[in-house]
Amino acid sequence: MKTLIRLLAGVTSRFPWPVLAATLVLTVVFAGLASTLESASGQEGFSPDSEEIRASERISELFGDSSTSSVLQVILAEEGGDVLTREALEVVAALEEGIVASDAGEVISDRPDEPGIISYLAPVVQAMAAQGLTVEDLPDDATVKQLYADALASAGPELGFASQLVPEGSGDTPEIGMVLVFVDTTTDIDDQIDREVAVADAVREVDETTSLEVSPFSFALLFGDQDDFLGEVAELFTLAFAIIVVILLFVFWVSPIGTTTRLASARRMLADTSVVMLTIVLVVLWMNGVGALLQRVGVLGPLTEVAQIVPILLVGLGVDYGIHLTSRYRDEVGAGRTVDGGMRTAIGTVGVALVLATVTTAIGFLTNIVNPIPALRDFGVLASVGIVLSFVLMLTFVPALRIVLDRRAQDGDRLPREGLGATRDRLLPELAGRTSVLAERAPVPTLIVALILGGFGYVGLSNISTEFSFTDFLPEDSPVVLTLATIEEAFGGGFGETTQVLVEDAELTDPEVFNAFGEVAAALGDTPDVLTVSTQEGPVASATSPATVVQQLLLPGPDGTPAAPGFAEAALAAGYDPQTGRIAGDGDVEALYAAAREVAPERTEAVLAFDDGTPVAALIAVDTQAGDDRALELRDAIVEDATTLTDAGASIAITSNAIITAGIVESLSDSQIASLFITLIAATLVLMLTFWIENRRPFLGVLTMLPVALVVLWTFGLMYVSGIPFGPVTATLTGLAVGIGVPYTIHMARRFEEDRLRYATVGEAIRETTRNTGGALAGSAFTTAGGFGILITSTLVPFQQMGQVTAYAIVLSLVGALLVLPSLLVLWEGWHRRRGEPVVEKETVSVA
């Protein structure tokens, strides 16, 4: 470590121009690579390796895009009004006509078993058709309501389902009605988004012509709003950058005293601020370039929303490095050192602390590589790369540029030495120095209070909830997000959720297995969160399977005869009984499937995968509305319903977007405590090893990490009190707290080692440490908190939470460094003094 610091100090002071030239060349290279960085959206990247993910991939492999249609839900609403009216009937008719006539019409499902559009007003439309009526023939809204009630009284399966498209208990004056649009799916997610956006555009055109509120929703539309997310990230980054610049101007202000004029003070303030912020821009650019390289070699996947906030983190963390290096350099030059000598001393002293801060911070983020969530693994790797690059550029580019600029000022006797040397007498250092009174006079009570608060923090950590929804990464006022909230409130999750059951490893041509499909469908009928269709025989699960396809092909046509007579004959010949829906024990299931495939290939191949004409896998698609909260309970219930299949030798795998999301939440919850302890233990071991090598006092590493551990617990405690859940973004808290807290405590500990040798008493040493380094820490905290604080104004929930959590971590890290660590150091120093041993040796303090 010392060799590295000596090398950096020597190279930057002797060869500043080559360092600047190398930086420019690498910037051009990394900028080119950064343009190839790949991004992801939605659940992509968040899903851990699980049975549900593998089942979803297997279904795509076996059934392609024929297994299901995507459901786009359209809400018709009139707050405090009524959507069972003539006007609503006209709007629904215009909606259907507009969709079919638009460019989106060709992607609307036209499968016989699945109408392309189903409306809550379907009973009225069917009754009107039976009576030869048009909308103009209906005198008033009461007639619409009567037709609706009469049609439902004799409802068939389709009309029975339509009754569920108004909120339960709304009577004949519902404020909300739903129209379902079934869109053919494709395996290309971008193409699917385009299809559903086209349908939504057709819906919005109708919305402009009516007083009713007409709002489309589908999950693909959420993904289509990713530009909103990226735009907000860019806006927040710009605002954070601007705020930090303003605060840095305050922090880097040079007092116009002595020969230092106000103009010289302003020029120096602007120069130091510009150098630091330019370096941060380079760090982000280099990080994206390295990230693109890591994607090419398979270390990183496409970057999700979590990884895309790393630049905002680097703005805050990188500023900390710049403030400490610049502050120490100013102290040295203000004390009379030459530009080259002052920079070598600054790098030699602050550089050692920055190495430790970089290593421990990188470890804090790299512990995410054991996280089961791919997005968090990528975040950890990318953040670690950014932290290392911050260190490299802050200790090469910044010193080299500063030396080039200040050599000219030094040669022309224009260096504002008096102003630079007056830094310690400013407001922040003065306030920070006063906090040393607790360490001098009451170290033990201070530590007791800190530990008690840490205990409360652990209680909060143990009880904090875990939540995840990719809608959080969209603005709260997004129309699509608002529509989803309406659907969840009025319909308990809506009708866009499909739970799929993949059936493999069974003899699918065995009559026992075929009959088991019917038994599973019957069992699903009374399973909570499984949608049902009202029929004259009672509620039937809204599900599709090989058994239901056969039943649907045997339904009579308008004249009462089978719609497919040839299939009916083949089914009877194969031993199938239309009355019971079962096949005889010696029936020919293979012939039954072959006949079904001949008359309805798309419908059959949506539930059966064939290999050389033999079925090798089956799919049961169930319409459900469990949402994320009850998805795992639904999965377990379907497992129970499918016991007849498993008893027949089949293996089943159940999957849905909701189940996958619930798995993400479960993985996040399981990983949070492990990540916390891995981070703290790893960082502590690194510091113990460092302090043991340098001054044979490994316990100083423990002392340095104790305040950081308390900061993590305090922050979790405040999260619990504030109602902030544990999620993909706040899951980065441990690494963030270590990234902020460890540099603070390391800078304090390292400066105390120096001041302990300069001053006769421990009191004087700790006062000077808190005054000098504490002042720089306060400036850094003030700057970082200002930059991150802008996140609270975001319309994205995770960013709001990130802003709050980061503010907590920054303020508490400052408290830990100014109050807890000095108390520990005073007690530690006193213990060694009583034993007659020095805490540090002079040669361990600096490499300059």
URZIPE-V949047 format. One line per field, one symbol per residue. ss: DSSP state (h for helix, s for strand, l for the rest). psi: psi as a letter, one per 30 degrees, with the letter a starting at -180 (. if undefined). A space follows every 10 residues. Layout:
ss->???
psi->???
//
This chain:
ss->lhhhhhhhhh hhhhlhhhhh hhhhhhhhhh hhhhllllsl llllllllll hhhhhhhhhh hhhlllllss ssssssslll lllllhhhhh hhhhhhhhhh hlhhhhhsll llllllsssl lhhhhhhhhh hlllhhhlll hhhhhhhhhh hhhlllhhhh hhhhhsllll lllllsssss ssssllllhh hhhhhhhhhh hhhhhhhlll llssssslhh hhhhlhhhhh hhhhhhhhhh hhhhhhhhhh hlllllllll lhhhhhhhhh hhhhhhhhhh hhhhhhhhhh hhhhhhllll llslllhhhh hhhhhhhhhh hhhhhhhhhh hhhhllllhh hhhhhhhhhh hhhhhhhhhh hhhhhhhhhh lllhhhhhhh hhhhhhhhhh hhhhllhhhh hhhhhhhhhh hlllllhhhh hlhhhlhhhh hhhhlhhhhh hlhhhhhhhh hhhhhhhhhh hhhllslllh hhhlllllhh hhhhhhhhhh hlllllssss ssssllllll hhhhhhhhhh hhhhllllls lssssllsss slsslhhhhh hhhllsllll lsllhhhhhh hhhllsslll lsslllllhh hhhhhhhhhl hhhhhllsss sllsssssss ssssllllll hhhhhhhhhh hlhhhhhlll ssssslhhhh hhhhhhhhhh hhhhhhhhhh hhhhhhhhhh hhhhhlllhh hhhhhhhhhh hhhhhhhhhh hhlllslllh hhhhhhhhhh hhhhhhhhhh hhhhhhhhll lhhhhhhhhh hhhhhhhhhh hhhhhhhhhh hhhlllhhhh hhhhhhhhhh hhhhhhhhhh hhhhhhhhhh hhhhllllll lhhhllll
psi->eeeeeeeeee eeeeheeeee eeeeeeeeee eeeffgkkll lbfkffkljl eeeeeeeeee eefbgfellk jkkkkkkjkg bkgileeeee eeeeeeeeee flffefgkkg kegjkekklf geeeeeeeee ghlleffjea feeeeeeeee effhkaeeee efffglkkgf bghkfklkkk jjkkllfjee eeeeefeeee eeefeeefgl fljjklklfe eeefgfeeee eeeeeeeeee eeeeeeeeee egkkkilbfj leeeeeeeee eeeeeeeeee eeeeeeeeee eeeeeeggek akkaeefffe eeefeeeeee eeeeeeeeee eeefffllee eeeeeeeede eeeeeeeeee eeeeeffffg kfjeeeeeee eeeeeeeeee eeefgdeeee eeeeefeeee eghgkieeee fgefgleeee eeefffeeee fheeeeeeee eeeeeeeeee efgklklkkf ffglkfgkee eeeeeeeeef ghfaggkkkk jkkagljfgk eeeefeeeee eeefegkkgk klkklfflkk kilkleeeee eefgklafgf lkfieeeeee eeffgkjfef glklfgliee eeeeeefefi eeeefffkkk jhfkkfllkk kkklhfaeeg eeeeeeeeee fgeeeefggl kkkklleeee eeeeeeeeef feeeeeeeee eeeeeeeeee feeeghiffe eeeefeeeee eeeeeeeeee efgklkaeef fgeeeeeeee eeeeeeeeee eeeefeffle leeeeeeeee edeeeeeeee eeeeeeefff ffflfkeeee eeeeeeeeee eeeeeeefee eeeeeeeeee eeeffgkkel keffelg.
//
